[in-house]
């Protein structure tokens, strides 16, 4: 066992980590920053944030959003970086050491990330489909004279959201790309063209990650930076178009009455969690490949700032284009903007088709989407790979011989699990999976992670952990956020999500009751590991029931005698910890 591992406190009286192969490291610190920025900055920044901003008060939404970034996003991102870097372990083993009672939280993060990656790559197949269809002299989604169009209600212009007519771009998405059926109960045949694009997307992912952080770290130099060139180029181009100014003003003009609505604050917090990847386990996994003394406070601030900046930049790009559409078709802006994939696969293709130099901007835009999605996908797959390497290192190497073959195996299984999404009813499967994974499960998972680390493991221990790595304690801002603000905000978000719960639907289509049960089953696939882990830990401990619970709440990380708290710690000492923290 190396001296570095001993100083980290990874040897205790009952737990020992003895890796047979040295853990790989990022080749340079810039690789880690670009990888985490690439993961945080994804498709949600392009379609989810702009839509939330204009429906939640325009510029006024920036107040709750930036407040949530400062009080919740930044502290929790630092918390995950600290856990991964200190333990040099993935989320399963790291959280099991931090708080054995909630060791199931770590496994739940792995499961939710893996489930997420099985359908997230479907978006990459859509981006590839549009990319290869954008090289013609005329965009195929511009006219109604195609075999897939429904001529009775097709419009070659954009008619907005309030008429029965459909734009040609909407019909291209529905009837050419998706070839969608009438509902999830009619799953339909496999779409071989999309099947091929999905296969190509997984081939690209594999070629980028098969060498682990050594290959991913090199790829992100391009995939993380290229989207910014395109976003700035599009913004410069868009602001010269008529109506662009009105679109941007619509995006940023504050509606101050919205700031007093609870839902707006909940939306802001949910956007921060989803965008920064809190509770997905990816940030813990990527930080585990850092050097022990890396400055994670600096990295946290860089990643958080770039993520928020990109969201605002993407909003300006999208709404300058929507303003141009509004001017072109003489429609209100709020009659054009839409949420989710429709914004980048229906509205923006229509915008691109009317722009000068379409043959340049359309391929660049869809290639940018591909880069944005790939960065996030790298991290999601890496969570599962890190878990398998930490848990079954010798066994998987004995079976697969090489880590590259393990990565290939994970990619193949993920590809097979994504096949239902490329059927004619695939869009309904996609929407169901996304709602119950990225919305329902995530809020529960985030709450238990914050509870385990901030209250059971304790803020003084977390602060001591960072002091060992950086040589100084974090300031009072982080400690107060960890102890009071973050847990209470996450609890409020969870309660609000439960109270305001609405069943999943796709447009006007409402899912049958059996599909709802399937959705809750998808949620339980990840959440069930939290109570199972707690029961397993309590059962394996000795003594009375209460003593078993107390033991389960005691960290197995030895901070070399510098732990400022008593050996046993639980929620009843939270008030006492506040005095210690301040």
NORGITA-V825706 format. One record per pair of residues at least 12 apart in sequence whose C-alpha atoms are under 7 Angstrom apart, sorted by sequence separation. I is the first residue (numbers start at 1). J is the second residue. D is the distance in whole Angstrom. If there is no record, write none. Layout:
# NORGITA-V825706
i=I j=J d=D
i=I j=J d=D
This chain:
# NORGITA-V825706
i=144 j=156 d=6
i=153 j=165 d=5
i=154 j=166 d=5
i=155 j=167 d=5
i=156 j=168 d=5
i=143 j=156 d=5
i=153 j=166 d=6
i=154 j=167 d=6
i=155 j=168 d=6
i=92 j=106 d=4
i=142 j=156 d=6
i=154 j=168 d=6
i=538 j=552 d=6
i=554 j=568 d=6
i=91 j=106 d=5
i=92 j=107 d=5
i=537 j=552 d=6
i=554 j=569 d=7
i=553 j=569 d=7
i=1 j=18 d=7
i=553 j=570 d=7
i=550 j=568 d=7
i=459 j=479 d=6
i=149 j=171 d=6
i=385 j=407 d=7
i=459 j=482 d=6
i=144 j=168 d=6
i=459 j=483 d=6
i=143 j=168 d=6
i=142 j=168 d=6
i=325 j=351 d=6
i=141 j=168 d=6
i=142 j=169 d=6
i=148 j=175 d=6
i=141 j=169 d=5
i=148 j=176 d=6
i=454 j=482 d=6
i=455 j=483 d=7
i=454 j=483 d=6
i=321 j=351 d=6
i=141 j=172 d=5
i=451 j=487 d=7
i=450 j=487 d=6
i=447 j=490 d=6
i=447 j=491 d=6
i=444 j=494 d=7
i=443 j=494 d=6
i=129 j=197 d=7
i=248 j=316 d=6
i=251 j=319 d=6
i=125 j=194 d=7
i=128 j=197 d=7
i=435 j=504 d=7
i=248 j=319 d=5
i=125 j=197 d=5
i=247 j=319 d=5
i=248 j=320 d=5
i=432 j=504 d=7
i=125 j=198 d=5
i=247 j=320 d=5
i=245 j=320 d=6
i=247 j=322 d=6
i=431 j=506 d=7
i=122 j=198 d=6
i=125 j=201 d=6
i=244 j=320 d=4
i=247 j=323 d=4
i=124 j=201 d=6
i=244 j=321 d=6
i=246 j=323 d=6
i=8 j=86 d=7
i=428 j=506 d=7
i=244 j=323 d=5
i=121 j=201 d=7
i=243 j=323 d=5
i=244 j=324 d=5
i=239 j=320 d=6
i=243 j=324 d=5
i=235 j=317 d=5
i=238 j=320 d=6
i=242 j=324 d=6
i=441 j=523 d=5
i=445 j=527 d=7
i=231 j=314 d=7
i=234 j=317 d=7
i=238 j=321 d=6
i=241 j=324 d=6
i=243 j=326 d=7
i=436 j=519 d=6
i=440 j=523 d=7
i=243 j=327 d=5
i=436 j=520 d=7
i=242 j=327 d=7
i=437 j=522 d=7
i=231 j=317 d=7
i=433 j=519 d=7
i=436 j=522 d=7
i=437 j=523 d=6
i=441 j=527 d=7
i=432 j=519 d=6
i=436 j=523 d=6
i=282 j=379 d=6
i=456 j=553 d=6
i=282 j=380 d=6
i=285 j=383 d=6
i=457 j=555 d=6
i=464 j=563 d=7
i=282 j=383 d=6
i=285 j=386 d=7
i=281 j=383 d=6
i=461 j=563 d=6
i=479 j=581 d=6
i=460 j=564 d=7
i=476 j=582 d=7
i=456 j=569 d=6
i=456 j=570 d=5
i=456 j=571 d=6
i=455 j=571 d=6
i=455 j=574 d=7
i=460 j=581 d=7
i=230 j=364 d=7
i=230 j=368 d=7
i=227 j=368 d=5
i=227 j=371 d=7
i=227 j=372 d=7
i=223 j=371 d=5
i=223 j=372 d=7
i=224 j=375 d=7
i=223 j=375 d=7
i=279 j=442 d=7
i=279 j=445 d=6
i=113 j=280 d=6
i=279 j=446 d=5
i=112 j=280 d=7
i=278 j=446 d=7
i=205 j=374 d=7
i=209 j=378 d=7
i=109 j=279 d=6
i=279 j=449 d=7
i=109 j=280 d=5
i=110 j=281 d=6
i=158 j=329 d=7
i=109 j=281 d=5
i=173 j=345 d=7
i=173 j=346 d=7
i=205 j=378 d=7
i=161 j=335 d=5
i=160 j=335 d=5
i=161 j=336 d=6
i=295 j=470 d=6
i=160 j=336 d=5
i=170 j=346 d=5
i=293 j=469 d=5
i=169 j=346 d=5
i=292 j=469 d=6
i=293 j=470 d=6
i=169 j=349 d=7
i=169 j=350 d=6
i=35 j=217 d=7
i=35 j=220 d=6
i=31 j=217 d=5
i=34 j=220 d=6
i=38 j=224 d=5
i=26 j=213 d=6
i=27 j=214 d=7
i=34 j=221 d=7
i=26 j=214 d=7
i=34 j=224 d=6
i=91 j=281 d=6
i=26 j=217 d=7
i=58 j=250 d=7
i=59 j=251 d=7
i=58 j=251 d=5
i=59 j=252 d=4
i=91 j=284 d=6
i=211 j=404 d=6
i=58 j=252 d=5
i=59 j=253 d=5
i=60 j=254 d=4
i=90 j=284 d=6
i=91 j=285 d=6
i=210 j=404 d=5
i=58 j=253 d=5
i=59 j=254 d=4
i=60 j=255 d=6
i=90 j=285 d=5
i=58 j=254 d=5
i=60 j=256 d=6
i=89 j=285 d=7
i=54 j=251 d=5
i=57 j=254 d=6
i=58 j=255 d=6
i=210 j=407 d=6
i=53 j=251 d=7
i=57 j=255 d=4
i=61 j=259 d=7
i=90 j=288 d=6
i=57 j=256 d=7
i=60 j=259 d=6
i=73 j=272 d=6
i=89 j=288 d=5
i=68 j=268 d=7
i=73 j=273 d=7
i=84 j=284 d=4
i=88 j=288 d=4
i=57 j=258 d=5
i=64 j=265 d=6
i=68 j=269 d=6
i=77 j=278 d=7
i=83 j=284 d=7
i=84 j=285 d=6
i=87 j=288 d=7
i=88 j=289 d=6
i=56 j=258 d=6
i=81 j=283 d=6
i=85 j=287 d=5
i=206 j=408 d=7
i=65 j=268 d=5
i=69 j=272 d=6
i=80 j=283 d=6
i=81 j=284 d=6
i=84 j=287 d=5
i=85 j=288 d=5
i=64 j=268 d=6
i=65 j=269 d=7
i=68 j=272 d=7
i=80 j=284 d=5
i=84 j=288 d=4
i=85 j=289 d=7
i=85 j=290 d=6
i=206 j=411 d=7
i=81 j=287 d=5
i=86 j=292 d=6
i=85 j=292 d=6
i=56 j=264 d=6
i=142 j=350 d=7
i=202 j=411 d=7
i=142 j=353 d=7
i=202 j=415 d=7
i=139 j=353 d=6
i=81 j=296 d=7
i=199 j=415 d=7
i=78 j=296 d=7
i=78 j=297 d=6
i=78 j=300 d=6
i=77 j=300 d=6
i=135 j=359 d=6
i=74 j=300 d=7
i=74 j=301 d=7
i=195 j=422 d=6
i=266 j=493 d=6
i=134 j=362 d=6
i=135 j=363 d=7
i=194 j=422 d=6
i=134 j=363 d=6
i=74 j=304 d=6
i=44 j=275 d=7
i=191 j=422 d=6
i=131 j=363 d=5
i=190 j=422 d=6
i=191 j=423 d=5
i=190 j=423 d=4
i=191 j=424 d=7
i=41 j=275 d=7
i=189 j=423 d=6
i=190 j=424 d=7
i=40 j=275 d=5
i=131 j=366 d=5
i=188 j=423 d=6
i=189 j=424 d=6
i=40 j=276 d=5
i=130 j=366 d=7
i=131 j=367 d=7
i=187 j=423 d=6
i=188 j=424 d=5
i=40 j=277 d=6
i=187 j=424 d=6
i=188 j=425 d=6
i=187 j=425 d=4
i=127 j=366 d=6
i=186 j=425 d=6
i=187 j=426 d=7
i=184 j=425 d=5
i=127 j=369 d=6
i=183 j=425 d=6
i=127 j=370 d=6
i=181 j=424 d=5
i=180 j=424 d=5
i=181 j=425 d=5
i=184 j=428 d=5
i=179 j=424 d=5
i=180 j=425 d=6
i=183 j=428 d=7
i=184 j=429 d=7
i=124 j=370 d=6
i=178 j=424 d=6
i=36 j=283 d=7
i=124 j=373 d=6
i=117 j=377 d=6
i=49 j=311 d=6
i=26 j=289 d=6
i=117 j=380 d=6
i=25 j=289 d=5
i=26 j=290 d=6
i=117 j=381 d=7
i=24 j=289 d=6
i=25 j=290 d=6
i=45 j=310 d=7
i=46 j=311 d=7
i=50 j=315 d=5
i=33 j=299 d=7
i=37 j=303 d=5
i=41 j=307 d=6
i=45 j=311 d=5
i=114 j=380 d=6
i=36 j=303 d=7
i=40 j=307 d=6
i=113 j=380 d=5
i=114 j=381 d=6
i=46 j=314 d=5
i=45 j=314 d=7
i=46 j=315 d=7
i=33 j=303 d=7
i=37 j=307 d=7
i=113 j=383 d=7
i=114 j=384 d=6
i=110 j=383 d=6
i=110 j=384 d=6
i=51 j=338 d=7
i=51 j=339 d=6
i=48 j=339 d=6
i=47 j=339 d=7
i=48 j=340 d=6
i=47 j=340 d=6
i=47 j=341 d=7
i=92 j=387 d=7
i=47 j=343 d=6
i=90 j=386 d=6
i=118 j=414 d=5
i=47 j=344 d=7
i=90 j=387 d=6
i=118 j=415 d=7
i=118 j=417 d=6
i=119 j=418 d=6
i=122 j=421 d=7
i=118 j=418 d=5
i=119 j=430 d=7
i=116 j=437 d=7
i=112 j=437 d=7
i=43 j=369 d=7
i=43 j=372 d=6
i=42 j=372 d=5
i=43 j=373 d=6
i=41 j=372 d=7
i=42 j=373 d=6
i=38 j=372 d=7
i=42 j=376 d=6
i=39 j=375 d=5
i=40 j=376 d=7
i=38 j=375 d=5
i=39 j=376 d=4
i=38 j=376 d=6
i=39 j=379 d=6
i=105 j=445 d=7
i=105 j=448 d=7
i=105 j=449 d=6
i=102 j=452 d=6
i=99 j=452 d=6
i=98 j=453 d=7
i=99 j=456 d=7
i=99 j=457 d=6
i=98 j=457 d=6
i=82 j=466 d=6
i=75 j=478 d=6
i=75 j=481 d=7
i=75 j=482 d=7
i=71 j=481 d=6
i=71 j=485 d=7
i=72 j=486 d=5
i=112 j=526 d=6
i=71 j=486 d=7
i=111 j=526 d=5
i=108 j=526 d=5
i=108 j=527 d=6
i=108 j=529 d=6
i=107 j=529 d=7
i=108 j=530 d=7
i=105 j=529 d=7
i=104 j=529 d=5
i=105 j=530 d=5
i=104 j=530 d=4
i=102 j=530 d=6
i=104 j=532 d=7
i=104 j=533 d=4
i=103 j=533 d=6
i=104 j=534 d=7
i=102 j=533 d=6
i=102 j=534 d=6
i=101 j=534 d=5
i=101 j=537 d=6
i=100 j=537 d=7
i=101 j=552 d=5
i=100 j=552 d=5
i=101 j=553 d=5
i=100 j=553 d=6
i=99 j=553 d=6
i=99 j=554 d=6
i=100 j=555 d=7
i=99 j=555 d=5
i=98 j=555 d=5
i=97 j=555 d=6
i=98 j=556 d=7
i=97 j=556 d=5
i=98 j=557 d=6
i=97 j=557 d=6
i=12 j=556 d=7
i=12 j=557 d=7
i=12 j=558 d=6
i=10 j=557 d=6
i=9 j=557 d=6
i=10 j=558 d=7
i=9 j=558 d=5
i=9 j=559 d=5
i=9 j=560 d=6
